[in-house]
Each structure stands twice: as C-alpha cells, then as structure tokens.
C-alpha cells in the first residue's frame, strides 16, 4: 500500500536549498530573481529556506529563470529497477496540500510516474503551469480531481477516470472536498541534470 499523506514527515528543504545554490552560482540576488519570477523577495527567501511551499507555476518559473532542469527536482529518487511499495521516494514539486512520490527510478528518462496524495482542496495552485514533456496520463485512484486546461472548461475526474493530455499546455489541478489520490505518467521524463543540454532548462513548453 502506498504511503498516505500523513505517513511521512514534511518534505525537507532540499528543493529550496537547490534553488538557493543555483541562484548564488549565478551571482543573482533574491531581488533579481523575485522580480523576474513575479514574487516578493521575502516570499522567495522563505521558499529557499523551506518555510513556504510555492505553487507549481511559481516553481516552474523559478527553474526557468535559474536554468535549473525541472526534472532535477526529482534527483536522488530510488535507484535501480525496483521501487518498493513501502519505500516510495517522496519528492516536492510545489503546490499545496500535496504529498508526492516518485514511482520510477530517478535515472529513467523514457517515462516518469508520480503518485499524489492530495488533501481536500489541495492542488497545484490557482495559476496554470506547463511542463516539458510530450504527453501526460492521469488516473484517479481515490476521491475527485478537477483538472483545468484554459480556456476550456475544467474536467472533473472521479475514481477510475483516466485522461491523456498535453502537459506543454498550461493547466492546473485541485482535489475535491474529500481529497484525492492520483497517478500521473509523463513521457518522456522531465529533464534532469544528467540529461545534458539538449533538454535541460526547457521549463515553459503534470
């Protein structure tokens, strides 16, 4: 059985630390990045210290500005071909009320599978975002998921409902009043540091 939303302690500030290191390596100030991303300096400082959870849209913009591959957020996931059911690596990719787990080895570049346990009302945030993958597949395992693909009306997915869509198109999602458990599949996997320059940093084209 997969870990529940409260089965593990909160995700560490590894992501914030990585963003801070990337900013410093480029000799940019908090004010420089905050202005380009469209957030306040104080808020960005909290993100870097692991005290604030950015929306997925903000996190994607941060990766773009800092030229940090989106998939590098998943670096350090379970190595090898088997990811055990009681040891899913927990990852952090922005949003609120989310516990997310990487089900594919971090070195796998052909496909990437994530499991999201979403609290009632939780999700990616109000702002839409896009990801550098060719296709996304979503399957609702529990609860209700509202997926928006502006400017079209949102789609409500209940238990057992599945959908395939273009992740390069701006989208957002939120769980219903009882929360949701959702399986996400992306192909190819989001670019990581090991992918080289061909795909790295292309954050604007789940």
Helices and strands as residue ranges (DSSP letters): H 14-25, H 30-37, H 41-48, H 56-66, G 70-74, E 89-91, E 96-102, E 112-123, E 135-149, E 152-157, E 162-165, E 172-187, G 193-195
